[in-house]
Amino acid sequence: MSITTPKSFDEITYPFDERPARGKLQAVAPGVYWLAMPMSGSLAYINLYLLEDHDSWWIVDTGLANAETSAVWEEVFTNELGGKPVVGVICTHMHPDHIGQAKDITDRFRCPLYMTQSEYYQARTFANGGGNSRSGWIGERFYTQAGMPKDYLQQLAKMWESRESEGMSMPTMVQGYERLHDGQILRIGDTDWQIIVGSGHSPEHACLYSSALKVLISGDQILPIITSNVSVHPTEPNANPLKNWMDSHDHFLEVIPQDTFVLPAHNLPFFGVRPRLRDLIHHHEDRMLAIEEACVEPQIAKDLLPVLFARKLDSRQMMMALGEAIAHIHLLLHRNRLQRSEDDEGVFHYRSVDPSLSRRAHPDDHEAPDDQPAYV
């Protein structure tokens, strides 16, 4: 399998014009195959990858825990694997579109699940209800501090009831796993795959990099078009995930060569990893500056959403948008560019305090607000 390498890597280019047909594997590098699994919503599909070993297969990410995904996997197992078994399932991180079928596949083939420690145990916690922030005083306090109405938790509960029918709830998790860690090498066939860990979108996201093939399986850590959701949640209300996200991108800029072919979890495989990483960093820096400018007069998190998003949001979009806004706020607090105060109702107010803001500000020259928060 040969992919035409572009002459320049200064911009994003796509060797493929469209995704593979349903249930079909598309070769994208020697021993590396692309499988497009359908999803509901605007994304339409998630990219999964299969790695061919000498007499077996490895699967990277698994799709949602719903009947349609299970049916497509049946087609793949019957028609595409040449009778060879699956000997390992690697999940880049703990979100439902990546781990949804992990238990079914590992049970079917009696093979291990490979994940980083933080991703595996957070998935176990959420699968058992420990990550439910849609009720109780912790969730109520978190959304009150953001300026949301008292009935917002009830709105979220109704929204999640409808989303669970689409397979977006956390599936039952495998009861044991093999731990992945940063720098680890997995030998699959004749290829060494190095685990490179990022953070921000999820706690300990594993990417797979082959220097021999010049291929990076990036999961949701690096996507060519959309920007993965980076949010603060009620389960860790003072987290600073955007700092982790920005630090991770700086690290990837250092260690990933410019001629790497990136296999993302969403959109199409692409070249141009370094310009894309710089775009992602710039995007969030621009959003933070716009928030600083808006906070010359004290603001609450809810009222900063129009700075980031262009249109009215439903309850799920509002939850994700608030999480993103608070992530940007927390990094600005960390950089000592905002100060936080609390009013008598328990609502947080944020005010810009960096004296260099007047020199840095360019209120008429920001990126346009996003249409809505990303669903990944």
N, C-alpha and C positions, 0 to 999 in steps of 0.2 A: 504494500500500500504506500503510495507516494502522494504527498500534498505539495502543491506548488508554493514555494516560499516566496513571499514578496521581496522586492528589491530594497524596500525601505520599511523600517518599523516605526516610523514617526507618526503614523496614524493607524486607526483600527481598520483591518481588512478581514473579510470572511471568505474562506475557501469554499464553503458550501452555501448554496442559495436557499435550501429548505431542509427541514428535518427528515429523518427516515420515516418510511411508511409504518403504520401500526404493526407492532410485533416483529419488526425486522431489524436486524443488526447492520449498522453501517460501519465499515472499517475506516478508521481515521488515523491510525498509525500501526506499525507492526504489532500484532497481538492486542490491539486496543479497539474496542467496538462501542459505538454510540447507539443507545436505545432511547427513543422519545416516548415517555409515558404520559398519557392524557391526564389533565387536571381541569377542574372547573374554574370559572372566573376568567379574568383578562389574560392571565399568563398562558392558559390553554394546555401547556405541557411542562414537564420537568425532564431534563436530560439525566439519564443514568448511563453508567459505563460498565462494560464487561471486559475483564482482562483474561486473556487465554494463557493458561499454564500448559505444561507438556501434555498432560492427560486429564485436565480438569479446567474449571473456570473460577474466577473471583468476580464478585459483583460489588460495584461501588454505588451506594445509595439505592433505595428500593421503591419509592413511590408511596402514595397514600394507602391507608388501610380501608379500601372500599372494594366493592365487587368488580367494578370495571378494571381496576389495576390488577386484581387477582386474575381476571380473565386474560388480560394481555400477557401476564407472566406465564400462564398455562400455554399460550401459543408459543412463547419463546422457548420454554422448556421442551415442548414437543417438537418444534420445527427448526430451532436455531443452534442448539448446543451440540449436535452431532453425537448424542448419546453419552457425552462426558458429564460427570457430576460437578456440582458447585462445591468447592472446598473452603470458601471463606466469603463472608459478607462484611464489607467495610462501609460504615456510615460516617460521612464527614461531620455531621452534627445532629442534634437531637430534635429538629423540627419535624412535624408529622409527615411532610411530603418526602422526607429523606429516610425515616425509620419505619414508615407505616407497615411495610411488608417484611420487616427484618425477622420477626418471630416465626412467621409462616415459612419463610425460605430456609432459615436455619433449622427449624424442626423438620422440614421436608428432607433436607440433605444431611441432617445431623452434623452440621458444620458450625464452626465458631463465628461469633460476631466480634468485629474489631472496631473499637471506638476509643477516643481519649477518655480519661477518667471523669473529668467534669461533665462531659456531654452524656456519658452513660448514666451517671448517678442523677443528673438533673432530669433526664428522660424517665428514669425509674420513679423519681419523686412526683413528677407531673402526672405520670400514668396512674399513680395511686391516689391522686387527688390532692397531694401536698402542695401543688402549685396553683391551686384554685384561689385566685384573688378577687373573685366576683362576689364574695360575701365576707362578712366579718369586719372587725374594726380596723384591721390593717389596710384593706382596700378602701374602706370609707375614708380613713384619714388621708391616704395618698391622693384620692381624687378631690377631697375637700381642699387640700393644700394647693391643688392645681386650679381651683376655682370652679369645679364642676358642681351641678345641682345635686341635691340630696338623693334623687331617684336614679342617679346614673348607674349604680350597681345593678339595679333591676333591669335597666335597658341592656346592660352587658349580658346579664343572665339569659334574657330572651334571645339576644343575638347569637350566643354560643349554642343554644338549643338548636337553632336552625343550621349552624355551621357543622355541628356534629354529624348531621345526616349526609354531609358531603365528604366525610372521612377526615375532617380537620381536627378531630379530637385526638388526644394522645392514645396510641394503641397500647395493648398489653406488651410489656417488654420481656425480652429474653432474660432468663434468670442468672446467666453468667456471661462473661465476655473476656476477650483478650485485649489488654490495655495497649493503646498506641501512645507514643510520646514524641515530642519534637526531636528531629534528627534521626529517628529510627529508620532502618532500612528493611523493606519487605522485598524478598527475592521472589518474583513471579515469572515463571518461564526462565528466559535468559536475561530478564530486565530487572534492575534494581530500582525500586521506588522509594524515595526519601519522603518521610512525613515532615511537613512544614506546618506548624501550628499558627493560626491567626486567632483574633478575638475581636469582640465588639458586637457583631451580629449574633453571636452565641458565645458561650464561655471559653471553649477550647477547640475551635474548629480545625479539623485536620484536612490539609490539602496533600496531594500526592504528586511528587515531581520526579521525572526521569531525565537525568542529564544526557543519557545515551540517545533517547528518542527526542529530546528537547520538547517535552510535553508536560503540562501542568494540569492536573484535574483539580479545579479550583473550588468546586462546590458553590456556595453562596458568597465566598470571601471576595471574589473578583468576578463581576458580571459586566458584560460589554455595554449595556444600554441602561438598565435600571440600576438604582442604588439600593442595596439591601437595607432593610429596616434595622436601625440601630436605636434601641429604646431603653429607657428606664422603666421598670415594672414595679408594682407594689411588693413583690416578693423580695426585692432588694432596693428599697426606695432611695438610698443614697449612693447607688452605684455610679460609676463614671465610664460607661461602655464606649463612648465616643473617643475618649483618650486611648483606650485599648485598640479601637478601630484605626485611629490615625497612626499610632505606634506600629501596628501590624503592617500597614501599607508602607511605612518607611522601611520596615524590615524586608518586605517583599521586593521593594525597589533595590535593595542592596544585594539580595541573593538570587533573584530570578533573572537570567539573561534576557536581553531584549528580543532575541530571535525565538523565544519560547512560543509554542502553539498552546493556547489556553482552551481547555475543555470545561466550560462553566455549567452550572446546574440549570440555568435559564438563558434564553436567547440562543444565538448560534455560536459555535466554536470560532475563535478569532485569533489573529496576530495583533500585536500592539499592546503588550501587557504594560510597558512602562508609561506610555501616554495615558492609558486608561487609569493606572494607579494615580498619576498626577492629577487627572481630571477629578477623581474621587476625592482626593485631598483638597483640591481647590474648591470643589462644590461645598464641602462642609465648612471650610474657612469662610467662604462667602456668606453662607447661611448664618454663621456665628456673628460676623460683622453686621449683617442686617438686624439681627436680634439686639446687638449692642446699641445700634442707632435707634431702634424702637424703644429701648429702655432708658433713654435720656430722662423721660418721665417714667416713674415706677409702673411696672406692668405685672400682670399675673400670667401664668403659663397658658391658660385657655385663650386669653386675648392675644397671644403671640402667634396663634395658628395661621392667621392670614399672611403673616410674614413668610411662612413656609409653604402654604398650600392655597391653591387658587379658588377652590369651590367649596360649597357646603358639603359636610361630611356626615355619613351615617354613623351609627353607634360604634361599629367595629373600626371604621376608618378614623373616627375620633379617638378611640383608644390608642391606635397605633400612632396617630399624629401627635397626641399628647406625650406619648413615650419618647418620640423623636425630639419634640421640642424640649423636653426636660433633659434629654441627653446632651443637647447643645448647651442648655443653660448650665448644666453641671460642669462641663468642660470650661465654660467661661468663668464660673466660680473658682475652679481650680487654678485658672490663669490669673485670678484676681482682677478680672475685668467687670464682674458684676458683684453686687452685694445683695444679700437676701434678708428680708425682714418678715415678721409674721404679724398679722392683724388680730383683732379680738375674736374673729370668727375662725381663726386657724388657717387662713389663706396666706400663702407666700406671695410676697411682692419682690420684684427684682429691679435693681437700679444700676445703670452704668456708672463706673467709678474710675475708669482708666483715663488719666489726663491726656493720653495720646490719641484718644478717639477722634477729636476734631481734625487731627492731621490725617488719620487713616480713613475717615468716613468718605463714602461716595454713594449717597443714597439714591441717586438717579442712574446708577450703573451696576446694579446687581442682576444676577440671573433671575429670570422670571420664576415665580413660585411654582412648585410642582403641582400637577393636577390633583394628586392625592398621594397619601403615603404608600410606599411599596408594600406588596403582600408577602415578600420574602425577607 
